Amino acid sequence: MSDPEATAQELQALAQELQMVRSQVQAISSQISEISMTLESLDSQNPSRPVYRAVGNLLLEVDDRDALRAELEDSRTAFVEHSSILEERESNLVSQYEELVKSFESR
């Protein structure tokens, strides 16, 4: 295989990985937004009214709102941390891609 072909394949592989990482960032961002909205709704819910949680096909009443809040906060924190890692990976991939394009075009 000639060198330009190898570079073209590397570009294609980087583009595919970048697309995958961007898709993951988008999915995690959506989950962070959903958890944030859930936390806001939990805060605005009248404390005398019951709160339910979906578990499989069941809706179960939540006995301990503080524990639910803590669990949701932990989940949001974990997603934010994972999102940061993916965004860093995305940035690295963009840099690699740009460098490879420059080297490919300079031939």
C-alpha positions as a Python dict, from the first residue, in 0.01 Angstrom:
ca = {
    (1, 'M'): (0, 0, 0),
    (2, 'S'): (134, 341, -88),
    (3, 'D'): (182, 615, 169),
    (4, 'P'): (-106, 838, 44),
    (5, 'E'): (-344, 541, 71),
    (6, 'A'): (-234, 480, 429),
    (7, 'T'): (-288, 846, 511),
    (8, 'A'): (-633, 842, 351),
    (9, 'Q'): (-725, 537, 560),
    (10, 'E'): (-594, 707, 875),
    (11, 'L'): (-804, 1014, 792),
    (12, 'Q'): (-1110, 796, 746),
    (13, 'A'): (-1048, 611, 1073),
    (14, 'L'): (-997, 938, 1263),
    (15, 'A'): (-1314, 1084, 1110),
    (16, 'Q'): (-1514, 777, 1216),
    (17, 'E'): (-1376, 786, 1569),
    (18, 'L'): (-1442, 1158, 1592),
    (19, 'Q'): (-1801, 1104, 1479),
    (20, 'M'): (-1845, 831, 1742),
    (21, 'V'): (-1701, 1047, 2020),
    (22, 'R'): (-1921, 1342, 1919),
    (23, 'S'): (-2223, 1117, 1927),
    (24, 'Q'): (-2132, 1001, 2278),
    (25, 'V'): (-2079, 1359, 2396),
    (26, 'Q'): (-2423, 1449, 2262),
    (27, 'A'): (-2589, 1150, 2433),
    (28, 'I'): (-2422, 1226, 2766),
    (29, 'S'): (-2513, 1594, 2738),
    (30, 'S'): (-2874, 1489, 2691),
    (31, 'Q'): (-2857, 1270, 3002),
    (32, 'I'): (-2705, 1554, 3205),
    (33, 'S'): (-2990, 1783, 3095),
    (34, 'E'): (-3249, 1519, 3184),
    (35, 'I'): (-3103, 1467, 3532),
    (36, 'S'): (-3084, 1843, 3587),
    (37, 'M'): (-3451, 1881, 3491),
    (38, 'T'): (-3541, 1594, 3723),
    (39, 'L'): (-3356, 1761, 4011),
    (40, 'E'): (-3534, 2092, 3940),
    (41, 'S'): (-3870, 1915, 3935),
    (42, 'L'): (-3789, 1735, 4258),
    (43, 'D'): (-3705, 2068, 4424),
    (44, 'S'): (-4025, 2233, 4303),
    (45, 'Q'): (-4250, 1942, 4405),
    (46, 'N'): (-4457, 2006, 4717),
    (47, 'P'): (-4298, 1799, 4998),
    (48, 'S'): (-4640, 1674, 5106),
    (49, 'R'): (-4703, 1515, 4766),
    (50, 'P'): (-4554, 1176, 4679),
    (51, 'V'): (-4270, 1137, 4433),
    (52, 'Y'): (-4241, 826, 4218),
    (53, 'R'): (-3948, 661, 4049),
    (54, 'A'): (-3961, 434, 3747),
    (55, 'V'): (-3807, 92, 3812),
    (56, 'G'): (-3846, -121, 3504),
    (57, 'N'): (-4215, -119, 3420),
    (58, 'L'): (-4317, -9, 3771),
    (59, 'L'): (-4356, 329, 3932),
    (60, 'L'): (-4252, 307, 4295),
    (61, 'E'): (-4309, 575, 4556),
    (62, 'V'): (-3988, 730, 4686),
    (63, 'D'): (-3961, 720, 5064),
    (64, 'D'): (-3636, 915, 5098),
    (65, 'R'): (-3618, 1223, 4875),
    (66, 'D'): (-3277, 1319, 5011),
    (67, 'A'): (-3132, 982, 4910),
    (68, 'L'): (-3291, 1018, 4565),
    (69, 'R'): (-3148, 1369, 4531),
    (70, 'A'): (-2801, 1247, 4635),
    (71, 'E'): (-2819, 960, 4387),
    (72, 'L'): (-2923, 1195, 4106),
    (73, 'E'): (-2644, 1440, 4195),
    (74, 'D'): (-2390, 1156, 4194),
    (75, 'S'): (-2513, 1042, 3853),
    (76, 'R'): (-2496, 1394, 3714),
    (77, 'T'): (-2142, 1438, 3850),
    (78, 'A'): (-2032, 1109, 3694),
    (79, 'F'): (-2181, 1207, 3358),
    (80, 'V'): (-2015, 1550, 3370),
    (81, 'E'): (-1678, 1390, 3444),
    (82, 'H'): (-1722, 1138, 3163),
    (83, 'S'): (-1829, 1417, 2928),
    (84, 'S'): (-1511, 1611, 3010),
    (85, 'I'): (-1299, 1308, 2925),
    (86, 'L'): (-1483, 1262, 2596),
    (87, 'E'): (-1455, 1631, 2509),
    (88, 'E'): (-1080, 1613, 2568),
    (89, 'R'): (-1061, 1306, 2344),
    (90, 'E'): (-1264, 1492, 2081),
    (91, 'S'): (-1023, 1785, 2093),
    (92, 'N'): (-724, 1551, 2053),
    (93, 'L'): (-888, 1377, 1758),
    (94, 'V'): (-961, 1709, 1589),
    (95, 'S'): (-596, 1809, 1630),
    (96, 'Q'): (-475, 1475, 1493),
    (97, 'Y'): (-716, 1501, 1202),
    (98, 'E'): (-607, 1856, 1116),
    (99, 'E'): (-238, 1759, 1130),
    (100, 'L'): (-298, 1457, 908),
    (101, 'V'): (-493, 1668, 657),
    (102, 'K'): (-209, 1920, 640),
    (103, 'S'): (50, 1648, 582),
    (104, 'F'): (-176, 1485, 321),
    (105, 'E'): (-231, 1815, 136),
    (106, 'S'): (137, 1909, 138),
    (107, 'R'): (230, 1607, -76),
}
